[in-house]
Amino acid sequence: MRKFALIAIVLSLMVSCQKKQKPETESLMKTQGDSICIGLSDYSRLTTVAEQVEWLTEYGEIVCKDSLSEGIINIHKIDSKKIQSQHTVAYSRKWKTIRKFVGLNFYNAYLGFDFNGSSDVIAIKLVPSFEPTVPTYSIPFINAIAEYDNLTDDSTIEFRTGMINSTQVLLVITKDESNNIINYYDASGNPI
């Protein structure tokens, strides 16, 4: 009898350890065109960056494109009036150059940066994971702002250090010279 109880306890522990909290994706499935996809409700309940990164890595590619883009814009778009100051030096590239650079990556890589001594961006690079303590942006973020801002191949994206609420942040600035439209985004510490 003791052996049976011990085996039952061990099996119970093994099963509970293997039961990882999975998002309720089946109940949240939607259709978008001919595709089946999920929304961001499970993601919005996650409280740590590590959980968010793990969820995006596992489920990011099946999130409905409109839900993902809307979530990205809502989290990252900022009002230019909140920017207290900006460095005069910006790392600036045409959208077509950045689009080719990021390629078909999704949440398997993030856009990272090299800085000089005065916090100016001097290069962009692909990094394998999101880093909450240094500016990194998801590839879906870059693609979402390009779509949201209707960027053309010749539109410009700038990466520039600035101050918001007395905190230094890396700003992403999209410019469409033909329409004189400028939009501002920040890293916000959110991996989406």
C-alpha positions in Angstrom: 0.0 0.0 0.0 2.8 2.4 0.8 4.5 1.7 -2.5 1.2 2.4 -4.3 0.8 5.7 -2.5 4.4 6.7 -3.2 4.1 5.9 -6.9 0.9 7.9 -7.0 2.6 10.9 -5.4 5.6 10.7 -7.7 3.4 10.4 -10.8 1.2 13.2 -9.6 4.3 15.4 -9.2 5.7 14.5 -12.6 2.4 15.3 -14.3 2.0 18.6 -12.5 5.6 19.6 -13.3 5.0 18.8 -17.0 1.7 20.8 -17.1 3.0 24.2 -18.3 0.4 26.9 -18.3 -0.5 27.1 -22.0 -2.5 29.9 -23.5 -6.1 29.1 -24.2 -5.5 29.4 -27.9 -8.1 27.0 -29.1 -10.9 29.0 -27.5 -9.5 32.2 -28.9 -9.1 31.1 -32.5 -10.3 33.6 -35.1 -10.3 33.6 -38.9 -8.6 36.2 -40.9 -9.1 35.8 -44.6 -8.4 32.1 -45.3 -6.2 31.7 -42.2 -6.9 30.7 -38.6 -5.2 32.9 -36.0 -5.3 34.0 -32.4 -5.7 37.3 -30.6 -3.5 38.9 -28.0 -5.7 38.4 -24.9 -3.4 35.7 -23.5 -0.4 37.9 -24.1 -1.9 40.8 -22.3 -2.3 38.7 -19.1 1.5 38.0 -18.9 3.3 40.0 -16.3 7.0 39.4 -17.0 9.1 40.2 -20.0 10.4 36.6 -19.9 6.9 35.2 -20.2 6.0 37.7 -23.0 9.2 36.7 -25.0 8.4 33.0 -24.5 4.8 33.5 -25.6 5.7 35.6 -28.7 8.4 33.0 -29.7 5.8 30.2 -29.5 2.7 31.9 -30.7 3.7 35.1 -32.4 3.5 33.8 -36.0 -0.2 32.7 -35.5 -1.4 35.9 -34.0 -3.8 37.7 -36.3 -1.9 40.3 -38.3 -4.4 43.1 -37.5 -4.4 42.3 -33.8 -0.6 42.1 -33.7 -0.2 45.4 -35.7 -2.8 47.2 -33.5 -1.1 46.0 -30.3 2.3 47.1 -31.5 1.2 50.5 -32.5 -0.8 51.0 -29.3 2.2 50.1 -27.1 4.9 51.9 -29.0 3.5 55.0 -30.7 4.2 58.2 -28.8 3.1 61.8 -29.0 6.0 64.0 -30.2 5.0 66.5 -27.4 6.2 64.0 -24.8 9.8 64.1 -26.2 11.8 66.6 -24.1 14.9 66.5 -26.3 16.6 64.5 -29.1 20.2 64.0 -30.0 21.1 65.8 -33.2 22.8 62.7 -34.7 20.4 60.0 -36.1 21.1 56.7 -37.7 18.9 57.1 -40.8 18.1 54.5 -43.5 15.5 54.1 -46.3 12.7 51.6 -45.6 13.8 49.4 -48.5 17.3 49.0 -46.9 15.8 48.1 -43.4 13.2 45.8 -45.0 16.0 43.8 -46.8 18.1 43.8 -43.6 15.4 42.3 -41.4 14.3 39.9 -44.1 11.7 37.2 -43.1 12.7 37.1 -39.4 9.8 37.3 -37.0 10.2 36.8 -33.2 13.3 34.6 -33.8 15.4 37.7 -34.0 15.3 41.3 -32.8 16.7 44.5 -34.1 19.6 45.7 -32.0 22.0 48.6 -32.1 25.6 49.6 -31.7 26.2 53.0 -30.0 29.2 55.3 -29.9 30.3 56.9 -26.6 27.7 59.7 -26.7 24.7 57.3 -27.1 24.3 57.8 -30.8 23.3 54.8 -32.9 26.1 53.9 -35.3 24.9 50.6 -36.7 21.9 48.2 -36.6 22.3 44.5 -36.1 20.1 41.4 -35.6 20.3 39.9 -32.1 18.9 36.5 -31.1 16.6 37.7 -28.3 14.9 40.6 -26.7 16.9 42.5 -24.1 14.8 44.6 -21.7 17.7 46.6 -20.5 19.0 47.7 -23.9 17.0 49.0 -26.9 15.8 46.1 -29.0 12.9 46.0 -31.3 10.9 43.1 -32.7 10.9 42.5 -36.4 7.1 42.6 -36.4 7.3 46.0 -34.7 9.4 47.3 -37.6 7.1 45.8 -40.2 3.9 47.1 -38.4 5.1 50.7 -38.3 6.1 50.5 -41.9 2.6 49.4 -42.8 0.8 51.7 -40.4 2.8 54.7 -41.7 2.4 53.6 -45.3 6.1 53.7 -45.8 7.4 53.5 -49.4 10.8 52.2 -50.4 12.2 55.7 -50.2 10.6 56.7 -46.8 13.1 57.2 -44.0 13.4 55.5 -40.6 15.6 57.2 -38.1 17.0 55.8 -34.8 17.8 58.6 -32.4 18.4 58.9 -28.7 16.0 61.2 -26.9 14.5 62.1 -23.5 11.0 61.3 -22.3 10.0 61.9 -18.7 13.7 62.6 -17.9 14.6 59.1 -19.1 16.9 58.4 -22.1 15.2 56.3 -24.7 15.8 55.2 -28.2 13.3 56.7 -30.6 12.2 55.3 -33.9 11.1 58.1 -36.2 9.4 57.4 -39.5 9.5 60.1 -42.2 7.6 60.4 -45.4 9.0 63.4 -47.1 6.4 63.4 -49.9 3.6 64.0 -47.3 5.7 65.7 -44.7 4.5 63.1 -42.1 6.6 62.2 -39.1 5.7 59.6 -36.5 7.5 58.6 -33.3 7.8 55.3 -31.5 9.8 54.0 -28.6 11.1 50.7 -27.2 8.9 50.8 -24.1 10.5 47.6 -22.7 7.8 45.5 -24.3 9.0 42.7 -26.6 6.0 42.9 -28.9 
